């Protein structure tokens, strides 16, 4: 499969094109959401370069720290990257971890919000649907790089993998589960749900809820998809990505439950306080 095209001496990878398209689509959707909240949408385009750079750096660091098993078997480990800095920055060959991209983007947003005196949680909610849209578009880069596929399969939608991209032990299998496609569909569903929820229950959501829900839904999907993945990042027998995603999903769910349980108690407490004031009753 062709993974790009040449313009003179320059070779353009589809993976890079899709990453940029995803970033632009995310910025556009986020600017629409900002306008809907009567906020300055130009701030999105102003912060985009910083979020993009930080996201790519974070994604690459994540890959370097947790390379997949097939690369480790070839000797491409964290230590290898540290001793081969040119390979460490060769992102056009693939190797970007989405958890790292999100972490990098959140750090950049935190710094930007602090410097511009913006509400961090509000802007995290604004960018959440766009972020998951960028992830959905970027996943098609895995298709062109013939990576992120699952177990061998005869399903009608199974994809063909060239012999050069098949994992050791699976050389005799030609068609595989398209995990990138499953995650694409999951991300689009996540984005659609977040947009609907924000419009339907805007009066009941707190700042930060939308981003927490994004993390909960995305992480839950990743936990399930990791069961189908062949080329996992592991430490011993532990699937690192699956473990971290499970922790994030549980943490987000706990955060949302705790936060709204507290808020549901506040009206009752306020009512009791008002009654005491009106009647002069001592508690």
CORHU-V678426 format. One record per residue. N is the residue number from 1. PHI is phi in radians with two decimals (none if undefined). BURIAL is I if it has 9 or more other C-alpha atoms within 8 Angstrom, else O. Layout:
N/PHI/BURIAL + N/PHI/BURIAL
This chain:
1/none/O + 2/-1.34/O + 3/-1.87/I + 4/3.01/I + 5/-2.66/O + 6/-1.82/O + 7/-2.16/O + 8/1.13/O + 9/-1.41/O + 10/-1.65/O + 11/-1.84/I + 12/-1.73/I + 13/-1.59/I + 14/-1.05/I + 15/-1.00/I + 16/-1.14/I + 17/-1.06/I + 18/-1.20/I + 19/-1.08/I + 20/-1.20/O + 21/-1.08/I + 22/-1.09/I + 23/-1.14/I + 24/-1.18/O + 25/-1.12/I + 26/-1.11/I + 27/-1.13/I + 28/-1.08/I + 29/-1.13/I + 30/-1.13/I + 31/-1.17/I + 32/-1.10/I + 33/-1.14/I + 34/-1.11/I + 35/-1.07/I + 36/-1.08/O + 37/-1.64/O + 38/1.06/O + 39/-1.95/O + 40/-1.26/O + 41/-1.23/I + 42/-1.14/O + 43/-1.07/O + 44/-1.07/I + 45/-1.21/I + 46/-1.25/O + 47/-1.50/I + 48/-0.94/I + 49/-1.02/O + 50/-1.21/I + 51/-1.14/I + 52/-1.16/I + 53/-1.10/O + 54/-1.11/I + 55/-1.13/I + 56/-1.15/I + 57/-1.08/I + 58/-1.09/I + 59/-1.12/I + 60/-1.24/I + 61/-1.07/I + 62/-1.04/I + 63/-1.10/I + 64/-1.14/I + 65/-1.30/O + 66/-2.28/I + 67/-1.19/I + 68/-1.17/I + 69/-1.04/I + 70/-1.11/I + 71/-1.29/I + 72/-1.07/I + 73/-1.10/O + 74/-1.57/O + 75/1.58/O + 76/-1.60/I + 77/-1.94/I + 78/-1.01/I + 79/-1.08/O + 80/-1.08/I + 81/-1.08/I + 82/-1.16/O + 83/-1.67/O + 84/-2.28/O + 85/-1.04/O + 86/-1.18/O + 87/-1.22/O + 88/-1.12/I + 89/-1.73/O + 90/-1.41/O + 91/-1.24/I + 92/-1.19/O + 93/-1.55/O + 94/1.65/I + 95/1.63/O + 96/-2.20/I + 97/-1.68/I + 98/-1.03/O + 99/-0.98/O + 100/-1.16/I + 101/-1.11/I + 102/-1.14/I + 103/-1.08/I + 104/-1.06/I + 105/-1.14/I + 106/-1.12/I + 107/-1.09/I + 108/-1.12/I + 109/-1.15/I + 110/-1.05/I + 111/-1.14/O + 112/-1.11/I + 113/-1.09/I + 114/-1.13/I + 115/-1.20/O + 116/-1.81/O + 117/0.96/O + 118/-1.89/O + 119/-1.34/O + 120/-1.01/I + 121/-1.12/O + 122/-1.08/I + 123/-1.31/I + 124/-1.13/I + 125/-1.12/I + 126/-1.13/I + 127/-1.49/I + 128/-0.99/I + 129/-1.09/I + 130/-1.16/I + 131/-1.08/I + 132/-1.24/I + 133/-1.15/I + 134/-1.07/I + 135/-1.09/I + 136/-1.10/I + 137/-1.16/I + 138/-1.09/I + 139/-1.06/I + 140/-1.22/I + 141/-1.11/I + 142/-1.14/I + 143/-1.13/I + 144/-1.23/I + 145/-1.49/I + 146/0.92/I + 147/-2.41/O + 148/0.98/I + 149/-2.08/I + 150/-1.81/I + 151/-1.14/I + 152/-0.95/I + 153/-2.67/O + 154/-1.90/O + 155/-1.08/O + 156/-1.00/O + 157/-1.70/O + 158/-1.08/I + 159/-1.86/O + 160/-1.47/O + 161/-2.04/I + 162/-1.03/I + 163/-0.92/O + 164/-1.17/O + 165/-1.88/O + 166/-1.46/I + 167/-1.33/O + 168/-0.98/O + 169/1.64/O + 170/-2.14/O + 171/-1.11/I + 172/-1.56/O + 173/-1.81/O + 174/-1.93/I + 175/-2.12/I + 176/-2.42/I + 177/-1.12/I + 178/-1.46/I + 179/-1.05/I + 180/-1.05/I + 181/-1.22/I + 182/-1.07/O + 183/-1.22/I + 184/-1.01/I + 185/-1.10/I + 186/-1.07/I + 187/-1.18/I + 188/-1.11/I + 189/-1.12/O + 190/-1.06/I + 191/-1.03/I + 192/-1.06/I + 193/-1.12/O + 194/-1.11/I + 195/-1.13/I + 196/-1.13/O + 197/-1.09/I + 198/-1.12/I + 199/-1.43/O + 200/-1.40/O + 201/-2.21/O + 202/-1.00/O + 203/-1.32/O + 204/-1.88/O + 205/-1.51/I + 206/-1.74/O + 207/-1.06/O + 208/1.75/I + 209/-1.10/I + 210/-1.11/I + 211/-1.18/I + 212/-1.10/I + 213/-1.17/I + 214/-0.99/I + 215/-1.08/I + 216/-1.03/I + 217/-1.22/I + 218/-1.09/I + 219/-1.11/I + 220/-1.08/I + 221/-1.11/I + 222/-1.14/I + 223/-1.02/I + 224/-1.18/O + 225/-1.19/I + 226/-1.10/I + 227/-1.14/O + 228/-1.60/I + 229/-1.30/I + 230/-1.56/O + 231/-1.68/I + 232/-1.71/I + 233/-1.55/I + 234/-2.22/I + 235/-2.14/O + 236/1.19/O + 237/-1.83/O + 238/-1.61/O + 239/-1.36/I + 240/-1.06/I + 241/-1.08/I + 242/-1.15/I + 243/-1.11/I + 244/-1.14/O + 245/-1.15/I + 246/-1.12/I + 247/-1.11/O + 248/-1.11/I + 249/-1.10/I + 250/-1.16/I + 251/-1.12/O + 252/-1.14/I + 253/-1.10/I + 254/-1.09/O + 255/-1.07/I + 256/-1.16/I + 257/-1.11/O + 258/-1.05/O + 259/-1.14/O + 260/-1.41/O + 261/-1.19/O + 262/-1.12/O + 263/-1.17/O + 264/-1.25/O + 265/-1.43/O + 266/-1.07/O + 267/-1.03/O + 268/-1.13/O + 269/-1.11/O + 270/-1.15/O + 271/-1.14/O + 272/-1.08/O + 273/-1.09/O + 274/-1.13/O + 275/-1.09/O + 276/-1.07/I + 277/-1.11/O + 278/-1.26/O + 279/-1.66/O + 280/1.37/O + 281/-1.16/O + 282/-1.71/O + 283/-1.81/O
